Every structure is written in structure tokens, then in C-alpha cells.
Amino acid sequence: MNNSINDILSNGAVRVAFVGVFVVLALFLLAETITLASNFGRPNTPATDTITVTGNGQAALPPDVAHVSFTVQNTAATVADAQTATTKQANAAFDFVKGKGIADKDVKTTSYNISPQYSYPSPCPRGTLCPVGSDTPKIVGYQVAETVQVTVHNLTIVGELLSGLGKLSVQNVYGPDFTLDDSTAGYDAARADAINKAKAQAMLLAGELDVHLGKVVNFSESSGGYPMPMYGLGMGGVASAKAEVAPNIQTGENTYTASVSITYEIR
């Protein structure tokens, strides 16, 4: 028996295999020992000695982009004629907008509608007999409307854009809606402010309670709304054609808010 074991161990490959197994086993036992040492004294149940603090953060950031929407609509006896008129006017608006340096990717049609237009007959005089079908609305034409959204990165031209659209007699202009190109940047800044305030509150409470803060055991957050400057124009016909002076548009700042709740283990 001993000779068999010696024969096996005398094989170099087998010896290397045995050494490898022993090394892996030793490393496993070392890792388990470190884990037990790091968890020594820690209960397996969730922490019950905790404090919870809240923080309300705020960030005011200047906008770097504006959204302007406008609608072009025309009415004609047939759908084709209404579409032709609307397309011609919309193309003129597109040429103007892109002439202001707006990229193709920042001009987007958001809706295109074709609606029948009706005439409603006057009610028959009281006491008279109305002909059959005389009270039925009749289609007298069609309205075609196209709504377009423009994203403006150069905020210095917003006033010129609004004025120019007015001169083109587009029927409605909405905006500008000033915001951030990175939609999460404002909230991220507000949340960071909220977390800093919550941490300061936790440290203050720990000092007053004569305890030490441990690890964070719970965290939650919520965002709030923020005001967006809005500039609305309802333009059409002669009134829009007289828009000679570019509006003086003020971008201001948008205020973003966030709230957090943090629970700390205390010792």
C-alpha cells in the first residue's frame, strides 16, 4: 500500500496537482476567516438603532435650449387644395427657420390633421314644417393643419424667430419653452444639494444624541416640479403680418427641486 502511494507521489504531474488543491483550499479558508472577522460582532438581523433624516434641495440653472411650436393651417373646398396651400406656407416657414441656422434634426412635425368643415342650417321658424334633411350639417370644405416643433440652441435668436414666424402669417405660435438640453442635469444638481443637507442634519443629530453614524441602511428620493418661462402668441391674418419688432425675450432661470430621505445606523 505504502509503495503504491509512494509510486503515485513520485509522479511529478500528480504532485503538482496535489499542491494546487492544497493552495486552493488554503486560499478558501483564508477568505472565510477574513469574512468572519469582518462580520464579527455584527448581528444578522437588520439594524434597529437608526435615525432618519430628510433633505430638500434646490438648483437654479439657466436654460440652454428653447422649444418653439407653430401651426400652419388652411381651408379650401377640397382636401387637395387645402393641402397645397398648407404645404406652401409650411415650406416658407421651414426655409425661414433653417435660414436662422436651425439644423434639420431640430425641426420636427408633431401633427398633421385633415378636418372637414361643416355648415349648420338655421333652425326652422317655430310653427313651420321643416323639410326632411334640412337640419343635417353639410360639408363645405376641408382644413389641413400642420404643427411643427423647433428646438433652438442659440437662445439669442429666439426673438427674431418669433417675429419672423409672425410675418409669415402662421396661425399659432407657442413658446418659447426654455429648458436644459440634458433633461436630468437640473434634478441631479437639486438631488446633490438635498443629500448634502440631509448629511449635515444627520451629523447634527448624532452630535446632539451623542451617537456615531454608521452605514446608510435606507435611501429614497423624489423630484419636484420647476417653473418654465412660457411665451405664447396667437397669430393670424393681418395682426401677425404687422409683427415688425422682434419680441424682447428673457430666458431667466429654471428652478429644480428634489427631496431625499436617508436612514443611518447609529452606534
N, C-alpha and C positions, 0 to 999 in steps of 0.2 A: 504493500500500500504506500509506504513512505517512498519507495523507489518510483512509484507511478507519479506521486506529487512532485518529486524532485525532477522527474523527466519533463513534466509539464512546465514547471518553473524555469527549467533550463532553456526553454524555448524563448527567444528574445521577443517575438511578437506578443506572446501571451503575457510576458512580464510587463510590457508597455501597456497592454490592455488593463491589467490589474492596477497598475499605477494610476491610469486615467480614471478608473472607477473610484479609487480612494480619494483622488483630488476632487472630483465632482461631489462626493459625499461630504468631504471636509468643507467645501465651499457652501453647500446647502446648510450644514449645521451652523456655520458661521453666520449666514444670513438670518436663520431662525433666531439665533442668540441675539443679534442686533435688534431684530423686530421686537422680541420680548423685552429687551432692555428699554427700547424707546417707548413701549406701551406700559412700562412698569408704573403702577400707581394710578393708571387711567381706568375708569370704570367702562364697562361695555355698554352701559345704558346711556342715552342722550343726556347732555348736561342739563341740570335743573337749576343751577345757580347762574342766572343770566340777568342782563339788563338790555332793554330795547330802547333805542333812540331813533329819532326821525330828523330828517333834514330837508328843508325846502330851498331849492336852488334856482337861480335866475341867470340868464345871459342875454345881453342886448348886443346884437350884431347887425352891422349894416348889410343890406341886401347886395347881391352881386348879379342878379338876373331879374328880368321883368317879363311877365306874360301879358300879352295884349291880344284880345279876340275881337273879330269883326264879322259881320254878316252882310252878304250881298244877296238881295232878293229882287225879283222882277215878276210881274204878272202879265200874261198875254192870253189870247184866245185859245192857243194850242200849247201843248207841252213843249213841243219843239221850239216854238218862238220864245217861250219863257226861258228855256234852257240856253238858247243862243244869246239872249240879252244878258243873262246872269253870267255866262261864261266870259263874254266880252268884258263885262265890268270887273269880274274877279281877276281876269288876266292882267288888266290895267293895275289893279291893286297889288298883284304879285310882282309885277315889274317895278312898281314904286318901292315896295318893301325890300326887294333884293337889291335895288339900287342904293339902299341905305347900308349895304354891307351885311345884310342878314343872309346866312347860309341856307341852302336848300333844306338841310336837315332840321332847321329851326322854324320851318313854315309847314304847318300840318292842317289839313282839312279835318275837322272834327265831326261835321254832319253835313248831309246833303238831302234836302227834303223837297218832294213834289206834292203840292196840296191843291185839290180842286177848290175853286171859288164859287160860292152859291149866291143866288138872289132869292130873297124870301118875299113872296107876294103879300100885299097888304090884305088884312082880313076883310071879308065881305061885310058891307054895312049891315047893321042889325035889322032883322026883319026881312032880309032878302035871301033868295035861294042861290047858293054858290054852285057854279058848275063843277062837275066831277073832276078832281085832279087839280083844281085851281089853287089849292093850298099846298101843293107839293113844291119844295125848293128845286131850283133849276141850276145846273152848272153853267156858269157864264165865262169861265176861264180857268187858268191854272197859275199857281205861284210856285216858283222854283227858288229855293233859298240855300245858300252855301255858307257855312260858318267855318272860319279859319282861326287857328291859334298861332301867334307869332312869339317866339322866345327871343328876347333881346338881351344880349350880353354887354353891349355898350350902352350903359344907362344914360349917357349924355345925349342920346338921340331920341329918347322916348317922347319928348315934347314934339319934336319935328315929325315923328311917326304919326302921332295922334292928329296933328294939324294936317298932314298930307292925306291921311285917310278921309278926313272931313272934306277936303277939296274934291276928292273922288266921288263924293256923294254916296258912300256906303251907308246902309240904313242904320246899323248899330255898331257901336264900338264899346267894348267893355275892358276895364283895366285902367292903368297897369296894376297887376298883382305882383308886388315886389317880394322876393323871397331869396333863398340861397340855392345855388346850383347843386350843392351837396345837401340833400334834404335832411340828413341826420346830424349835420355839424352843430346846429343850434341846440338840439336836445342833448347831444353829447357834452357840450360845454355846460349846460344847465345841470346835468346829472353830476358832473365832476364837482361843481360848486355845492350841490346838495350833499354829496358824500363827504366833502371836507367839513361842512357844517355839522354833519352827524358825528364825525370822528371827534371834532372839538367838543361837542356835547357829551360824548361818551367819556372822554378824558376828564372833563369837569366833574361829572357824576362819580367817576371812580375815585377822584381825589376827595370828594365830599363824603363818600361812603367808606373811605379807607380800604379800598379793594384794588386788585390788579386786574387789568383787562387781559382776557385770554383770546382764543381764536374766535373768528366770526362763525356763528352756527346757523344764522339765517339772514337772508337779504331779499328785499322786494323793492320794486320801483314802479313809478307811474309818471306819465308825462301830462303836462297841461297844455292848453291852447295858447296861441300867441296871436296878437293883432297883426293884420296885414293891411297896409295902406291900400285903399281902393280908389280908383278914379274912373267914374262912369260917364259915358257920353251917349246920348241917344241922338243920332244924326240922320238926317234925311232931307231930300229936296233942297229948297232954297237956303234953309238955315245952315246946312252943312257946307254949301258952296261958299258961304261968307266967312268960313273959318280961315282968316288971313294970318293971325298971330299965333305962333306956337304956344301952347299952354306951358306955364312955368311949373314943372313937376318936381316935387320934393320927395326924395327917396326915404329919408328918415332912417329909423332902425326898427327891427323886429325884436320883440322880447319873447324869449323862450323860457319855459318853466319846467321843473321836474321835482318830484318828491321821492325820497328813499326812506326805507326803514331797515335798520341794522340791529341784529341781536348778537351781543358778545357774551362769551362765557367769562365769568368772573371768579377770582380765587382770593 
